[in-house]
Amino acid sequence: MWKPEPFPDQPPVDTAAIRAWALANGYNVPPRGRIPSEVREAWERHNS
């Protein structure tokens, strides 16, 4: 029987925090929906 892969052991990401950071740093992000991968990667680099 097929079982889905478990989620990685990472806490959920606060998308509101990513959007706020992105807007403050000159990124163009939509008010809702998917956050572009380039923005998420930049946020992760900034917060690592």
N, C-alpha and C positions, 0 to 999 in steps of 0.2 A: 504494500500500500504506500502511495506517495505521501510524503509529509513536506510541508513548506520549510524552507530554510529558516532557522531562528534568527531573530534580529540581533545585530551586534550588541555587545555589552556597552553601549554608549547611552548616556542620558538623552532624552528628547531635546531637540534644538528649539530654542525660542526664536521663531521666525520674526516676531515683532522686534526683537533686539537686533537681528541681522538687518532688517529693513531700516531701522533707525540708524544703525552704524553706516549702512550703505549710503543713505541719503546725506548724512553728515560728511561723508567722504567723497561726494561727487558722483556716486553711481546712480544710474537710472533704474529704479526698480518699480514694478507695478504695486499698487496698494494691496492687492490680494492675488492669490494664485501662486504659481511656481516661482521660486527665486532663481534667477539665472545661475548656472554653475560657476561662471567666472566670479560672480559676487560672493557666492558661498565659499569658494576656494580662497578668495582674498580675505574674507572674514576669518576663516580657519587659520590662515597664515598669520594674521594679526593677533589672534587669540591663542597661539600655540607657544 
